[in-house]
Every structure is written in C-alpha cells, then in structure tokens.
Amino acid sequence: MYGNAHLAEWLFEYGIYLFFVKPDAVHLALFTGLTVSVATLFVSFNILTGSLSFYLGNFEGLTQQWRNAMLTFSTYPATLFEGTVKLLLYTLIPVGFVTYLPIEALRSLSLIHTALAVVGSTTVLLVGAGVFYYGLRRYSSGNLMQMRG
C-alpha cells in the first residue's frame, strides 16, 4: 500500500502540473528532470542524516528534526531569507536545491539554475553515500573487534 500511495501522489502532482500549467514539451521534460533531482536530494538527505547514527549513537530524534526542517523550510519562498540563513539553506539544510533553484529553472528555462539544482542534489547524494559507507565500515569493523576480544 505504501508504494501505491506514492504512485498516486506522483500521478496527482503531474496531473495538477499538466492541468494548470499546460507546459510545452521543453517545460515538461525540465519538470520531469527536476522532479528526479529533488527526489534524489530528499532521499540523499535522509540517508545522510540517518547515517549520523554511526558516529553519534542514538540520533533518531535529531534525524527526524533534520527531516522536518527540510520539509518546513521548503514551504517558504526563498526570497524570505538572506545572508547567513540563506547560506545555511543551501548547505546545512539543502532546501535551496528543492525550492528556489528548480522553480527558477522552470520559470525562466535557465540551464544555470537547472545545473546548480542537479549539482546540489548530486553533491548531497555523494556526501550521504560517503558518510553512510564510511560509517558502515567503521561500525562493522568495531563489531568485529568486540567479537574477537
């Protein structure tokens, strides 16, 4: 059922976009690509925050807070934030790659904004995978040491 709910959500979102925006082929292709980029970023960010448990112990509560921060800040317009807060929203909580860049890319058909969104998503994916695999290696080797001792 869980997978069907996501499929229904995805179909609804595309239906709304097609019905209200009535995009041409270029906008629809860009929308599809950016959808994949944003989905990758959300999954990658969850992997990254969840992997911090390898280093910090029971981190489940804070992991949930990070996820909620990502969702909450993605509902605000990017023009609301400036300076240090905006820097944090592109680094610590990479919500700028979810909201501002994809919207600007679609609005103006900007290849620069599209590339920045994809690069940001890919960076979070690589960092998340690196943190996970390094933590997993550290965790498994720590367990082997305890078994031998």
C-alpha positions as CSV (number, residue, x, y, z in Angstrom):
1,M,0.0,0.0,0.0
2,Y,2.8,2.4,0.8
3,G,4.2,2.3,-2.7
4,N,0.7,2.8,-4.2
5,A,0.3,5.9,-2.1
6,H,3.5,7.4,-3.5
7,L,2.4,6.5,-7.0
8,A,-1.0,8.1,-6.5
9,E,0.8,11.2,-5.1
10,W,3.1,11.3,-8.1
11,L,0.3,11.0,-10.6
12,F,-1.7,13.7,-8.8
13,E,1.3,16.1,-8.9
14,Y,1.9,15.6,-12.6
15,G,-1.9,15.8,-13.3
16,I,-2.0,19.2,-11.4
17,Y,1.0,20.4,-13.3
18,L,-0.3,19.4,-16.7
19,F,-3.8,20.7,-16.0
20,F,-2.9,24.1,-14.6
21,V,0.4,25.0,-16.3
22,K,-0.2,23.3,-19.6
23,P,3.5,23.0,-20.3
24,D,5.2,22.6,-23.6
25,A,7.5,19.6,-24.2
26,V,10.6,21.5,-23.0
27,H,9.0,22.6,-19.7
28,L,7.6,19.1,-19.2
29,A,11.0,17.5,-19.8
30,L,12.6,20.0,-17.4
31,F,9.9,19.4,-14.8
32,T,10.5,15.7,-15.0
33,G,14.2,16.0,-14.7
34,L,13.9,18.4,-11.8
35,T,11.5,16.1,-10.1
36,V,14.1,13.3,-10.2
37,S,16.7,15.8,-8.9
38,V,14.6,16.9,-6.0
39,A,13.5,13.3,-5.1
40,T,17.2,12.3,-5.2
41,L,18.0,15.1,-2.8
42,F,15.3,14.2,-0.3
43,V,16.4,10.5,-0.3
44,S,20.1,11.5,-0.1
45,F,19.5,13.9,2.8
46,N,17.6,11.2,4.7
47,I,20.5,8.8,4.1
48,L,22.9,11.5,5.3
49,T,21.0,12.4,8.4
50,G,20.2,8.8,9.2
51,S,23.9,7.8,8.8
52,L,25.0,10.2,11.5
53,S,23.8,7.5,14.0
54,F,27.0,5.6,13.1
55,Y,29.0,8.5,14.6
56,L,26.7,9.9,17.3
57,G,24.9,6.9,18.7
58,N,21.1,7.1,19.0
59,F,20.4,10.0,16.7
60,E,16.9,9.1,15.7
61,G,15.2,12.1,17.3
62,L,17.6,14.6,15.8
63,T,17.4,12.8,12.4
64,Q,13.6,13.4,12.4
65,Q,14.2,17.1,13.3
66,W,16.5,17.5,10.3
67,R,13.9,15.9,8.0
68,N,11.2,18.1,9.4
69,A,13.4,21.2,9.0
70,M,13.9,20.2,5.3
71,L,10.1,19.9,4.8
72,T,9.3,23.0,6.8
73,F,11.8,25.3,5.1
74,S,10.8,24.1,1.7
75,T,7.4,25.6,2.1
76,Y,8.8,29.2,2.5
77,P,9.7,31.3,-0.5
78,A,13.4,31.7,-1.0
79,T,13.2,35.5,-1.2
80,L,12.3,35.4,2.5
81,F,15.8,34.5,3.5
82,E,19.1,36.4,3.1
83,G,22.7,36.3,4.2
84,T,23.8,33.6,6.7
85,V,20.4,32.0,6.8
86,K,20.3,31.6,3.0
87,L,23.8,30.1,3.2
88,L,22.6,27.5,5.7
89,L,19.6,26.7,3.5
90,Y,22.0,25.7,0.7
91,T,24.5,23.8,2.9
92,L,23.4,22.5,6.2
93,I,19.7,22.1,5.2
94,P,20.0,22.0,1.4
95,V,16.4,23.2,0.8
96,G,17.5,25.8,-1.7
97,F,18.1,22.9,-4.1
98,V,14.5,21.8,-3.6
99,T,12.7,25.1,-3.9
100,Y,14.5,28.1,-5.3
101,L,16.7,26.6,-8.0
102,P,14.1,24.3,-9.6
103,I,11.4,27.0,-9.6
104,E,13.7,29.5,-11.2
105,A,14.9,26.9,-13.7
106,L,11.3,26.2,-14.7
107,R,10.2,29.8,-14.6
108,S,13.0,31.1,-16.9
109,L,14.1,27.9,-18.6
110,S,17.5,28.6,-17.1
111,L,20.2,26.0,-17.7
112,I,22.3,27.5,-15.0
113,H,19.6,27.1,-12.3
114,T,19.0,23.6,-13.6
115,A,22.7,22.6,-13.5
116,L,23.0,24.1,-10.0
117,A,20.0,22.1,-8.8
118,V,21.4,18.9,-10.2
119,V,24.9,19.6,-8.9
120,G,23.5,20.3,-5.5
121,S,21.4,17.1,-5.5
122,T,24.3,15.1,-6.7
123,T,26.6,16.5,-4.1
124,V,24.2,15.6,-1.3
125,L,23.9,12.1,-2.8
126,L,27.7,11.7,-2.8
127,V,28.2,13.1,0.7
128,G,25.3,11.0,2.0
129,A,26.7,7.8,0.4
130,G,30.2,8.6,1.6
131,V,29.0,9.2,5.2
132,F,26.9,6.0,5.1
133,Y,29.6,3.7,3.7
134,Y,32.4,5.1,5.9
135,G,30.1,4.8,9.0
136,L,29.1,1.3,8.0
137,R,32.7,0.2,7.5
138,R,33.6,1.8,10.9
139,Y,30.6,0.1,12.6
140,S,31.2,-3.3,11.1
141,S,34.9,-3.2,12.0
142,G,34.1,-2.1,15.5
143,N,31.8,-5.1,15.9
144,L,34.5,-7.5,14.7
145,M,36.9,-6.1,17.3
146,Q,34.3,-6.7,20.1
147,M,33.7,-10.3,18.9
148,R,37.4,-11.1,19.0
149,G,38.0,-9.5,22.4
